[in-house]
Amino acid sequence: MIGVKNIDELFHAIPQNLLIKRPELDDGLSEYEGLKNMHALADKNRFSELDNYLGAGAYEHHVPAIVDAIIAKSEFLTSYTPYQPEISQGYLQCFFEFQSALVALTGLDVANASVYDGASACAEGLLMALRAQKNKKRVLISQALNPHYREVIHQYLLPQKIVIDDLSMTENEFKEVAAILIQLPNFYGEMEDVTSLIAAAKARDVLVIIANNPLSCALYQAPSELGADIAVGDLQPFGISMQFGGPYAGYIACKKSLVRQIPGRLIGQTVDDKGKIGYVLTLQAREQHIRREKATSNICTNQALVALAALVTLSYYGKKGLPALALTNFQRASYLKERLCQINGITPYSDKPHFNEFTLLFDRPVEPIVEALYAENIAAGVPVKKINGLIIAVTETKSQEQLDSYVSKMREIFS
Amino acid sequence: MSSLFAQSEPGKKSYSLPKDREVFKAFIPDQGKLRQSPLPLPETSELEIMRHLSHLAARNVGIDTTFIPLGSCTMKYNPRCNEQAARIKGFAQTHPLAKSSTVQGNLQLMFELEKKLCQISGMYAGTLQPNAGAQGEFVGVQMINAYHKQSKDHKRTVMLIPDNAHGTNPATAHMCGLTVVTIKSCPNGDLNMDDLKKHLNDNIAGLMLTNPNTLGLFSSNIVEVAQLVHKAGGLLYYDGANLNPLMEIVRPGDMGFDVMHMNLHKTFSTPHGGGGPGSGPVFCNKRLEPFLPVPRVEKRENCYELITDKPWSIGRIASFHGNFGVYLRAYLYIILHGFKGLRKVAERAVIHANYLKSSLSKYFKVPYPQFCMHEFVLQADRFIDQGVRAQDIAKRLLDYGMHAPTIYFPLIVKECMLIEPTETESKKTLDQFVEAISCIVQEIEKDPDFVKKAPYKTAVSRLDEVRAAKQPVFSYFDEAYQSL
């Protein structure tokens, strides 16, 4: 049929000297052996046995059982980007509802169907603000931004010859500034007061980007209430297990006036030729497969399945449950913070309000404290060397007994 | 279908929370900072969510239900043991900032996966960090930029890209601050060597190339291309989207490429998930190794460590370590196949593509008649006079229970259909696809208008994309949102 005598003829275009020798050995494992291998590797990880208080961009939340049941469905798991909308209405409507859920949460007008992670959401959010502001080539970034996010922002913005300067919480000179980026709560867990800063930026036509833990805005002011033009963040707190850093999903939401600058997939409602309501990928003229080097971003594959997990989680908690979850997180964090701060030698990093994460300072080096607590099966927090501090995250997964045990172990170290 | 938001009724709930103790209730958040605006998320029972999303799933197709011959997308079967592995608690419950000694299994897996992928690519070192192919491209081009910068070769600001390249290539080069210059293809589909030579000068940062290219053709000139670009002081980037037919046959490193990405969600069977998560690890040769992103995973005596102290590194590209959950799946896929099995994958992918190409050649023009690798193009302009275009044939295929191929890409072929059947499909499925095409051709001959209005059997018929762009409705809360 194909017209060849042997397989080698099909590879005739490959220069002979490049062909590699047919492998003699290693014909693979059985499924049983392979999985056993994976379990053996997983068993070398001790972390899941610990009481975990690490945060700084990834949080241990309960993943509702329904999340896994939905994202394991074949029609979602094994599908491709919905380029053929007639047979992809299921996913397209999911993305549309995902966009709607993010609009509900942020209070802004539009959200895209996800980007890679929190870091790339920050970078892409800044790039879209820069496109909207055309001739301004400078951005100001909060000094209390997650340092990993800052590094990725540098990675994305420096090739465009953008000047990145530090944002002051009190006084800024906004010359040539396209946008400011504020993290709320910030890297140290603080809910800074940003009202006058945002007012000053807006008075100078500077776009305001808020990077948040999206769960926090079920309790605290939404980006729209704060006056943000763009909101970005990582959706990991919404039903996505920590899995050593990914896959997570970033989100970008914005005011309607900025929608043509938004990167990545965007789903819109429309009708078919019989007037039936349907959903399509829209404003594709922004994207790389149409515009090539003139596209708003090179992003192609995004984090679709992870965005679906976030949608399921947002639906599961819903209107009442999400604020309740956020409040639970806040209260358990407050409980631990208050009790730890009663120990002589431990002080809070600041007295600003927090959400589910806070930073403590110590009268002795932080590293040995963290080590000692690891030995007690407690992952105590993320140490920050330059301030000799510890960022501690508390979620709904920590019981009063666990929190009390943390406090007593810490007390022993300090006694 | 009705929106989940529309199904919301006050008082309904799905969620439960751990019991609220009195000691916790004492803590009241700062009243001045509380959210004042409503939070209009739905209120529903868990069954309602499940049923809604199950109905939506039924309005979607995946590899498990449907043949998806999308060219350049490598829609192979996603083995379910991958999913099982990714859900093992010891992996899933690890925090990315955990102390290295508590996540040795994760680090060992990353280290070994890097080694295996180095072997497959013929490269010296790599990083798994990029979240998808396009981000891998970004990392690779940033490394090329960093290399020239370190060599104080500051005028290298041009990236050469063939006219049949993936759209991400020029978009990436642009994001990396480079000017894109397009290199033409020859009538036989290969890179036009004269056009290439014309553009080689000391302004070029490099050349981005896919081999086999997006026409499914392996470029025999590759060694010469590499020599020419290197002689001009440029570097070669390999877009690994089309790696599937080359595994254990030929390696990009041996062809002369300096840096490349792979798509774990294509070649290594991790599910596409409706457009992600992907994973786009980057590999390079020795001279680019210092520029790889940090952190790097290294083996020290008896343990694995994350190393950030690399003075020439371009720095970080992801929040943490990239899509670790995807690495688990790719790693298992590789150990289950072994290198022998991977070669079989490549061979079968190529046999399937050539079989399908040869079977379809009686219905449509095959602009590049030579043997293809894992994919091939058809020129579906045979009925253009009757007004039937590639788009119409694609839509009619949906009625036959098949996903359409990639259409109108690459841009250099008229009414292009790019078809990639992958190694996991059976001969029977390929024959059914040919049969469907044959039926559609007969339908067009009989009544072209019938095919022009396809599809008929899908949840919706052709959608008004112009309206979606002109009168945009992006959420349930938009004024123009239409309920049923």
Interface residues (C-beta under 8 A of the other chain):
Chain A: M1 I2 G3 V4 I7 E9 L10 F11 H12 A13 I14 P15 L18 L19 I20 R22 P23 E24 L25 D26 D27 G28 L29 S30 E31 G34 L35 N37 M38 H39 A40 L41 A42 D43 K44 N45 R46 F47 S48 L50 N52 L54 A56 G57 A58 E60 P64 I66 D68 A69 I70 I71 A72 K73 S74 E75 F76 L77 T78 S79 Y80 T81 P82 Y83 Q84 P85 E86 I87 S88 Q89 G90 Y91 Q93 C94 F96 E97 Q99 S100 A101 V103 A104 L105 G107 D109 V110 A111 A113 S114 Y116 D117 G118 A119 S120 N146 H148 Y149 E151 V152 H154 Q155 Y156 P159 Q160 K161 M191 C217 A218 L219 Y220 Q221 A222 S224 E225 D234 S241 M242 Q243 F244 G245 G246 P247 Y248 A249 V259 R265 L266 I267 G268 Q269 T270 V271 D272 D273 K274 K276 I277 G278 Y279 V280 T282 L283 A285 E287 Q288 H289 I290 R291 R292 E293 K294 A295 S297 N298 I299 C300 T301 N302 Q303 A304 L305 V306 L308 V312 L314 S315 Y316 Y317 G318 K319 K320 G321 L322 P323 A324 L325 L327 T328 F330 Q331 R332 S334 Y335 E338 P353 V370 Y374 A379 V382 E396 T397 S399 Q400
Chain B: M1 S3 L4 F5 S8 K13 S14 Y15 L17 P18 D20 R21 V23 F24 K25 F27 P29 D30 K33 L34 R35 Q36 S37 L39 P40 L41 P42 E43 T44 E46 I49 M50 L53 S54 H55 L56 A57 A58 R59 N60 V61 G62 I63 D64 T65 T66 I68 L70 C73 M75 Y77 N78 P79 C81 E83 Q84 A85 A86 R87 I88 K89 G90 F91 A92 Q93 T94 H95 P96 L97 A98 K99 S101 T102 V103 Q104 G105 N106 Q108 L109 N131 A132 G133 A134 Q135 E137 F138 Q142 N145 G167 T168 P170 A171 T172 A173 H174 M175 C176 G177 V180 L217 F218 S219 S220 I222 V223 E248 I249 V250 R251 D254 M255 N263 H265 P271 H272 G273 G274 G275 G276 P277 G278 I314 G315 R316 I317 A318 S319 F320 H321 G322 N323 F324 G325 V326 L328 Y331 L332 I335 L336 H337 G338 F339 K340 G341 R343 E347 V350 I351 N354 Y355 S358 S359 Q370 F371 A394 K395 L398 H403 A404 T406 F409 K453 P455 T458 A459 V460 S461 R462 L463 D464 E465 R467 A468 A469 P472 V473 F474 S475 Y476 F477 D478 Y481 Q482 L484
